[in-house]
Amino acid sequence: MSNLAEPADTAAAPAAHITPDGFRDLLARLHPFAAVLGIEVQDIRHGQATLRLPPNPANQRLGGIVAGPMLMGLADLALYAAVVSATGVPEAVTASLTIHFLRGAPAGGIIAQARILKTGRMTAGEVLLLPEGGGEPVAQVMSTWSVPKKAG
């Protein structure tokens, strides 16, 4: 269940420019560093993506909470999936990323729900990071992306 607003008429929503399998392949071919966190792609729709950071004691900091850099990496990758799904441009790069930590992220899986708010040369989006076991968001992220023109 998503905390992000769904389009009013999902039948009218445009198709995503990339599928979850296509995004996994893109990461393996062009961004192998993404495998370091073991992030799982759960769903991709036009301008939206849901990714999961699985439980891993190596992702925790003192106090048994998921470390901030792990959350930032998850959010950035989720927004990248949403950007590519909306624009079809895998060469897009992060221009800015602001994270607001709302509470400690309990040990366990973390779900990232990303959505695009504006597309264009500078594309903007947001991500909510939620404990997999339920509960309030642990962080909210706003980000802009530089999207080069498609060749041809």
N, C-alpha and C positions, 0 to 999 in steps of 0.2 A: 504494500500500500504506500503510495507516494504522498508526501506532504506538499509537493509542488502542485500548482494548479494545472489541471488537464484542460486541453482545448475544449471549447463548448461543443464542437462538432468534430469528433475524431475522424469521421469519414472524409471530411474536407481537408484534413491535415496532409501536407505534402509528404511524399516518401523521403526517408532518410537517404543521404548520399552514400552511406556506408552501412553495412550490416554488422552485427556483433562479430561474426566470423571474419569478415573483411577487416575490421578494426584490429582484431587479434593478429591477423596476418601482417597488417601494416606495422604494428608494434614490433613483431618478431623481425621483420625485414629492415626497418628504418630506425627503430628506437629500442634496441635490445636492453638498454639500461632500465627500461620499464619493468622488466622481469625481476629485478632485484627485490621489489616489495611484494611480489607474488599477487598483485592485484588481479581480481577476477572481473571480467566484463559480463554483467548480468543482462542489460537491456540497452538498446540504442534506438531512438526514434528521431524524427526530424527535430533538431535543436534540443534534444534531451538525451541524457545518458544516466544509467545507474551502474555504478561499479562498487566492488566490495573489497575491503582490506581484510583478509582472513586473520583470525587470532594467531598471534605469534609472540612468544615471550621476548624475542629479540626486538620487537617494536615498542617495548615498554620502557619507561623511565622510572626513576625512583618513585615509590609510592604505588607502583603497579598500574599506572595509567598509560595509555597509548601516547607516545612522544609526538610533540608538535611537528617535527620535520616529516614524520610518517603521514600525518594528517594533511600537511601541505602538499606532499607528493601525490596523495590520493586525490585531493581536490583538483590539482593541476591536470592530472591525467583524465579525470572525469570531464573537466571543461574542454580539454582537447578533443575528447570523443564527441562532445556536443557540438563543438565548432566544426569539426570535419563532417558530422552528420548534417549540419545546416548549410555548409558552404561547399562541401566537396573539395576543399583545399587542404591537403595534408601538410603543406609547407607553412601553415599558420604557426606563429610563435607567440608565446606569452609576452605581453607588453607591461602588464602590471598584475599584481595579485595581492589582495589585502585579506587577511584572515582575522576573524574575531573569535577568540576562544571564549566560549560561553560557560563551560564547566569542564571538569576533568573527564576525559574519555575513558570509560571503564575498560579493563582488560577484556578482550573479546573482539569479535568482528565489528567493523565500522562500515556503514553504507553511505555512499556519496550519491546524492541526487542532484544532477546538474541540469541547468536549462539556460538557453540563450535568451537574452532580453532584447538584443539589437544586433542585426547583422550588417555588414558593410566592410569597408577597408579596415576600420577599427570595430571589432565585434566585441560585445560585452555580455557577460553571463554571471550567474550566481550558482553556488553549491551549498546545500545543507549537508552536514555530516551528522549521521545519527547512529546511536548504538544499535547493533544488530538485534539485540535482545529487547528493544523497545525503549521508550523514554524520550526525553526532551533532546533537541539537537545539542551536540557538543561544540559545534563551530559553524560559522556562516562565513562564506568566502565570496568576494566580488573580484572579478578579473576582466581585463581587456586583452584582446588578442589582435596582433597585426596580421591581416590576411592579404597576402599578395594577389594580384590579378592572376586568373587562370591563363595559362598559355593557350594561344589559339583563339 
